[in-house]
Amino acid sequence: MSPPVARLEATYILPLRVDGESSPEWLDDLSEYLTWLADRLEVLVVDGSPAGAFAQHHARWAGRVGHVPPDAEQLTLNGKVGGVLTGVRLAHSERLVIADEDVRYDDGSLRRLIGRLAEAEVVRPQNHFVPMPWHARWDTARTLLNRAAGADYPGTLVVRRAAFLKSNGYCGAVLFENLELIRTLKAHGAREIVASDVYVRRLPPPAGHFRRQRVRQAYDSLAQPGRLAIELSLLPTLAMALAGRSGRSVVAVIAVASVVLAEVGRRRHCGSTVFSADAALWAPLWTVERAVCIWLALAWRACGGVPYAGRRLRCAAHPTRRLSGSGCPEECCSCDVAVRSASVLGMTS
């Protein structure tokens, strides 16, 4: 019989929504993971699924983890944010782990990241895909290029509840919600640790979902002006190169440069221990994809924003300078249901 696991003084918040009235097969794996988590810390699943699916999930998880719907007063355009706001309100711990449904911590990474909250108010780890089908290798090229340029944005963050309360929550009418959360906390004095050396496994999406996310993922760059300028220059550069006599040579240089940069990202912070040796070779394909998709994302912006749950989100994320006050910067996005006030959160520090 294995010895009991030492519990952590922390709360794991999982915002979830499953469309339709039946539960998909991947929930079996999620249920096993939630049982594993529940032995180690408090777990709150904030489930915005339709009534039929919610009832099925409740039958699976009730008694093992907290399973609740989002607060009606905290519904947001980006439903994940409403789930996080509800989870933070209900959490009993100061240390919070916020994660998407495809994130899979192990014991070491979970304890290491929670421990880093002794040094900061928000900790950003590094995700990596396991297993690695073709589309996960393709998307890993983006991760490696991000690491070469600085750091990647994962599907999970570890934060202090007091810092969250101090910031009065964060805007729920943006697409890039994790960047919005980080910027909001930092705008209110929080310290961030970018823990690119702490690797947290992530399940790859189905190939069809990967294809549907290409332009939406590019839309995130609209919140990062420097990155946006570089990405917008790619397609004109490639077009002019192909139109000239030395077109093939220029394209080859861009391809080789992308592979070299991706390899730099792969090797940073001992990344070669989790990223496969061929991962950098997918960088040229991702670069061509982004060269096209960033212009499509810009067209979406001109048409009112990215399609999301039957509506459009115009804002990718707010600039940090607009986040230091209370309430949502309404001039940047339509925040008619973007809950972001301490009174609605119902919290006190």
C-alpha positions as CSV (number, residue, x, y, z in Angstrom):
1,M,0.0,0.0,0.0
2,S,1.5,3.4,-1.1
3,P,2.0,6.0,1.6
4,P,-0.5,8.9,1.8
5,V,0.3,12.0,-0.3
6,A,1.1,15.2,1.5
7,R,-1.7,17.7,0.7
8,L,-0.9,21.1,-0.6
9,E,-2.5,24.3,0.8
10,A,-3.7,25.3,-2.7
11,T,-6.8,25.3,-4.9
12,Y,-6.9,24.0,-8.5
13,I,-9.5,25.9,-10.6
14,L,-10.6,24.3,-13.9
15,P,-13.1,26.3,-16.0
16,L,-14.9,23.9,-18.3
17,R,-17.5,23.8,-21.0
18,V,-18.6,20.8,-23.0
19,D,-21.0,21.7,-25.8
20,G,-23.9,19.4,-26.4
21,E,-25.9,17.2,-24.0
22,S,-23.5,14.2,-23.9
23,S,-20.0,13.8,-22.5
24,P,-17.1,13.2,-24.9
25,E,-14.7,10.3,-24.5
26,W,-11.8,12.5,-23.3
27,L,-13.7,13.1,-20.1
28,D,-12.6,9.6,-18.9
29,D,-9.0,10.8,-18.9
30,L,-10.0,14.1,-17.2
31,S,-11.9,12.2,-14.5
32,E,-8.9,10.1,-13.7
33,Y,-6.7,13.3,-13.6
34,L,-9.2,15.0,-11.3
35,T,-9.1,12.1,-8.9
36,W,-5.4,12.2,-8.8
37,L,-5.5,16.0,-8.1
38,A,-8.0,15.6,-5.4
39,D,-5.6,13.6,-3.3
40,R,-3.2,16.6,-3.4
41,L,-5.2,19.8,-3.1
42,E,-8.7,21.3,-3.3
43,V,-10.1,21.1,-6.8
44,L,-12.9,23.3,-8.2
45,V,-14.4,22.5,-11.6
46,V,-16.5,25.4,-12.8
47,D,-18.7,23.9,-15.4
48,G,-20.6,26.0,-17.9
49,S,-21.9,23.0,-19.9
50,P,-25.6,22.7,-20.9
51,A,-27.8,21.1,-18.3
52,G,-27.7,17.5,-19.6
53,A,-23.9,17.4,-19.8
54,F,-23.6,19.2,-16.4
55,A,-25.7,16.6,-14.8
56,Q,-23.5,13.8,-16.2
57,H,-20.4,15.5,-15.0
58,H,-21.8,16.0,-11.6
59,A,-22.6,12.4,-11.3
60,R,-19.0,11.6,-12.2
61,W,-17.3,14.1,-9.9
62,A,-19.5,15.1,-7.0
63,G,-18.0,14.0,-3.7
64,R,-14.5,13.9,-5.1
65,V,-14.1,17.5,-6.3
66,G,-16.1,20.7,-6.1
67,H,-18.3,20.9,-9.2
68,V,-20.3,24.0,-9.7
69,P,-21.8,26.2,-12.5
70,P,-20.4,29.7,-13.1
71,D,-22.1,32.4,-11.0
72,A,-25.0,33.9,-13.0
73,E,-23.6,37.4,-12.2
74,Q,-20.2,36.5,-13.5
75,L,-21.0,35.3,-17.1
76,T,-18.6,36.8,-19.5
77,L,-18.1,36.9,-23.3
78,N,-15.1,34.7,-22.9
79,G,-16.7,32.0,-20.8
80,K,-13.4,30.8,-19.3
81,V,-13.0,34.1,-17.5
82,G,-16.4,33.7,-15.8
83,G,-15.3,30.3,-14.6
84,V,-12.1,31.6,-13.2
85,L,-13.9,34.4,-11.4
86,T,-16.3,31.9,-9.8
87,G,-13.5,29.6,-8.8
88,V,-11.5,32.4,-7.2
89,R,-14.5,33.4,-5.2
90,L,-15.1,29.9,-3.9
91,A,-11.5,28.9,-3.3
92,H,-10.4,28.3,0.3
93,S,-6.7,28.7,-0.3
94,E,-4.4,31.7,-1.0
95,R,-2.4,29.8,-3.7
96,L,-4.4,29.1,-6.9
97,V,-3.6,26.9,-9.9
98,I,-5.7,28.0,-12.9
99,A,-5.6,25.5,-15.8
100,D,-7.4,24.5,-19.0
101,E,-9.0,21.1,-19.3
102,D,-6.1,19.7,-21.4
103,V,-3.3,20.5,-18.9
104,R,-1.8,17.6,-17.0
105,Y,0.5,18.4,-14.0
106,D,2.6,15.8,-12.4
107,D,3.4,15.9,-8.7
108,G,6.8,17.5,-9.2
109,S,5.8,20.4,-11.4
110,L,2.7,21.0,-9.3
111,R,4.6,21.3,-6.0
112,R,7.5,23.2,-7.6
113,L,5.3,25.9,-9.2
114,I,3.1,26.4,-6.1
115,G,6.4,26.8,-4.1
116,R,7.5,29.6,-6.4
117,L,4.6,31.7,-5.1
118,A,6.9,32.4,-2.2
119,E,8.8,34.7,-4.6
120,A,6.0,36.2,-6.7
121,E,2.3,36.6,-7.2
122,V,2.0,34.9,-10.6
123,V,4.1,32.1,-12.0
124,R,4.0,31.1,-15.7
125,P,5.3,27.6,-16.5
126,Q,6.0,26.0,-19.9
127,N,3.6,23.6,-21.6
128,H,4.6,20.8,-23.9
129,F,2.5,18.3,-25.9
130,V,2.3,14.6,-25.1
131,P,1.6,12.7,-27.2
132,M,2.9,14.3,-30.4
133,P,0.8,13.8,-33.5
134,W,1.7,15.8,-36.6
135,H,-0.3,18.8,-35.7
136,A,1.2,18.9,-32.2
137,R,4.7,19.0,-33.7
138,W,3.5,21.8,-36.0
139,D,2.2,23.9,-33.1
140,T,5.3,23.1,-31.0
141,A,7.3,25.1,-33.6
142,R,5.3,28.2,-32.3
143,T,6.3,27.3,-28.8
144,L,10.0,27.0,-29.6
145,L,10.0,30.3,-31.5
146,N,8.3,32.0,-28.5
147,R,11.0,30.6,-26.2
148,A,13.7,31.9,-28.5
149,A,12.2,35.4,-28.4
150,G,11.6,35.3,-24.6
151,A,8.9,33.0,-23.3
152,D,5.8,31.1,-24.2
153,Y,2.2,31.5,-22.9
154,P,0.9,28.3,-21.4
155,G,-2.7,27.1,-20.7
156,T,-2.1,27.3,-16.9
157,L,-0.9,29.9,-14.4
158,V,-0.3,29.8,-10.6
159,V,-1.4,33.0,-8.8
160,R,-1.9,34.4,-5.4
161,R,-5.6,35.0,-4.5
162,A,-4.7,38.3,-2.7
163,A,-3.2,39.6,-5.9
164,F,-6.3,38.6,-7.9
165,L,-8.5,40.4,-5.4
166,K,-6.4,43.5,-5.4
167,S,-6.8,43.7,-9.2
168,N,-10.6,43.3,-8.9
169,G,-10.5,40.4,-11.4
170,Y,-9.8,40.8,-15.1
171,C,-11.7,41.6,-18.3
172,G,-13.9,38.8,-19.7
173,A,-14.4,40.3,-23.2
174,V,-10.9,39.4,-24.5
175,L,-9.7,36.4,-26.5
176,F,-6.2,36.1,-25.0
177,E,-7.4,35.7,-21.4
178,N,-4.2,34.4,-19.8
179,L,-2.2,37.4,-21.2
180,E,-5.0,39.7,-19.9
181,L,-4.8,38.1,-16.5
182,I,-1.0,38.5,-16.3
183,R,-1.1,42.1,-17.5
184,T,-3.9,43.0,-15.0
185,L,-2.1,41.5,-12.0
186,K,1.2,43.2,-13.0
187,A,-0.6,46.5,-13.5
188,H,-1.7,46.3,-9.9
189,G,1.8,45.6,-8.6
190,A,2.1,41.8,-8.9
191,R,5.5,40.2,-9.5
192,E,5.7,37.6,-12.2
193,I,8.1,34.6,-12.5
194,V,8.5,33.1,-16.0
195,A,9.3,29.5,-15.1
196,S,10.3,28.3,-18.6
197,D,12.3,25.5,-16.9
198,V,9.2,24.0,-15.3
199,Y,7.5,21.8,-17.9
200,V,3.8,20.9,-17.6
201,R,2.3,18.3,-20.0
202,R,-0.6,19.3,-22.2
203,L,-2.8,17.0,-24.3
204,P,-2.9,18.0,-28.0
205,P,-6.3,18.9,-29.5
206,P,-7.9,16.8,-32.2
207,A,-6.6,17.6,-35.7
208,G,-9.9,19.2,-36.7
209,H,-9.8,21.6,-33.7
210,F,-6.2,22.4,-34.5
211,R,-7.2,23.5,-38.1
212,R,-10.0,25.6,-36.8
213,Q,-7.7,27.5,-34.4
214,R,-5.2,28.7,-36.9
215,V,-6.6,32.2,-37.4
216,R,-8.0,32.5,-33.9
217,Q,-4.5,31.8,-32.5
218,A,-3.0,34.4,-34.8
219,Y,-5.5,36.9,-33.5
220,D,-3.6,36.8,-30.1
221,S,-0.8,38.7,-31.8
222,L,-2.9,41.8,-32.1
223,A,-2.3,42.3,-28.4
224,Q,1.5,42.2,-28.9
225,P,2.5,45.1,-31.2
226,G,6.1,44.1,-31.8
227,R,5.2,40.6,-32.7
228,L,2.3,41.8,-34.8
229,A,4.7,44.0,-36.9
230,I,7.1,41.1,-37.6
231,E,4.3,38.7,-38.5
232,L,2.6,41.2,-40.8
233,S,5.9,41.7,-42.6
234,L,6.3,38.0,-43.4
235,L,3.8,37.7,-46.3
236,P,4.9,40.8,-48.2
237,T,8.6,39.7,-47.7
238,L,7.9,36.2,-49.1
239,A,5.8,37.6,-52.0
240,M,8.5,40.1,-53.0
241,A,11.2,37.5,-52.7
242,L,9.3,35.0,-54.9
243,A,8.7,37.7,-57.5
244,G,12.4,38.5,-57.8
245,R,15.3,36.6,-59.3
246,S,16.7,35.5,-56.0
247,G,13.4,34.5,-54.6
248,R,14.3,30.9,-53.8
249,S,17.4,32.0,-52.0
250,V,15.5,34.5,-49.8
251,V,12.8,31.9,-48.9
252,A,15.6,29.4,-48.1
253,V,17.2,31.9,-45.8
254,I,13.9,32.6,-44.0
255,A,13.3,28.9,-43.6
256,V,16.7,28.2,-42.2
257,A,16.5,31.2,-39.9
258,S,13.2,29.9,-38.5
259,V,14.7,26.5,-37.8
260,V,17.8,28.0,-36.1
261,L,15.6,30.2,-33.9
262,A,13.3,27.3,-33.0
263,E,16.3,25.2,-32.1
264,V,17.6,28.0,-29.8
265,G,14.2,27.9,-28.1
266,R,14.3,24.1,-27.9
267,R,17.6,24.1,-26.1
268,R,16.8,26.9,-23.7
269,H,16.2,25.9,-20.0
270,C,17.0,22.3,-20.9
271,G,14.1,22.1,-23.3
272,S,15.7,19.3,-25.2
273,T,14.6,17.0,-22.4
274,V,10.9,17.4,-23.4
275,F,11.0,18.8,-27.0
276,S,11.9,16.2,-29.6
277,A,15.0,16.6,-31.8
278,D,12.9,17.2,-34.9
279,A,10.6,19.8,-33.4
280,A,12.5,22.8,-34.8
281,L,12.2,21.4,-38.4
282,W,8.5,22.3,-38.4
283,A,9.2,26.0,-37.9
284,P,9.1,26.9,-41.6
285,L,5.6,25.4,-42.0
286,W,4.4,27.3,-39.0
287,T,6.0,30.5,-40.3
288,V,4.2,30.3,-43.6
289,E,1.0,29.5,-41.8
290,R,1.3,32.6,-39.6
291,A,2.3,34.8,-42.5
292,V,-1.1,34.1,-44.0
293,C,-3.3,33.8,-40.9
294,I,-2.2,37.1,-39.3
295,W,-3.7,38.9,-42.3
296,L,-6.9,36.9,-42.0
297,A,-6.9,37.8,-38.3
298,L,-6.5,41.5,-39.2
299,A,-9.5,41.1,-41.5
300,W,-11.5,39.6,-38.7
301,R,-10.6,42.6,-36.6
302,A,-11.9,44.9,-39.3
303,C,-15.2,43.0,-39.4
304,G,-15.8,43.4,-35.7
305,G,-13.6,40.8,-34.1
306,V,-13.0,37.0,-33.9
307,P,-16.1,34.8,-33.9
308,Y,-16.5,33.3,-30.4
309,A,-19.5,31.3,-29.1
310,G,-21.9,33.0,-31.4
311,R,-20.6,36.5,-30.8
312,R,-17.4,38.4,-31.7
313,L,-14.5,39.4,-29.4
314,R,-12.8,42.4,-30.8
315,C,-10.1,42.8,-28.2
316,A,-7.2,40.3,-28.0
317,A,-6.0,41.7,-24.7
318,H,-5.7,45.2,-23.3
319,P,-2.4,47.1,-23.1
320,T,-0.9,47.1,-19.5
321,R,-1.2,50.9,-19.3
322,R,-5.0,50.7,-19.5
323,L,-5.4,48.1,-16.7
324,S,-4.2,49.9,-13.6
325,G,-7.6,51.4,-12.8
326,S,-10.8,49.6,-11.7
327,G,-13.3,48.3,-14.2
328,C,-12.8,47.3,-17.8
329,P,-11.4,49.8,-20.3
330,E,-14.6,49.9,-22.3
331,E,-13.1,52.0,-25.1
332,C,-11.1,49.0,-26.2
333,C,-13.8,46.4,-26.4
334,S,-17.5,45.7,-25.9
335,C,-17.6,44.7,-22.3
336,D,-21.4,44.7,-21.7
337,V,-21.1,41.4,-19.9
338,A,-17.5,41.5,-18.9
339,V,-17.6,41.2,-15.2
340,R,-14.6,42.7,-13.5
341,S,-15.6,44.5,-10.3
342,A,-14.9,43.6,-6.7
343,S,-18.5,44.1,-5.8
344,V,-19.6,41.5,-8.3
345,L,-16.8,39.1,-7.4
346,G,-18.2,39.3,-3.8
347,M,-14.7,39.1,-2.4
348,T,-12.8,40.9,0.3
349,S,-9.0,40.9,0.8
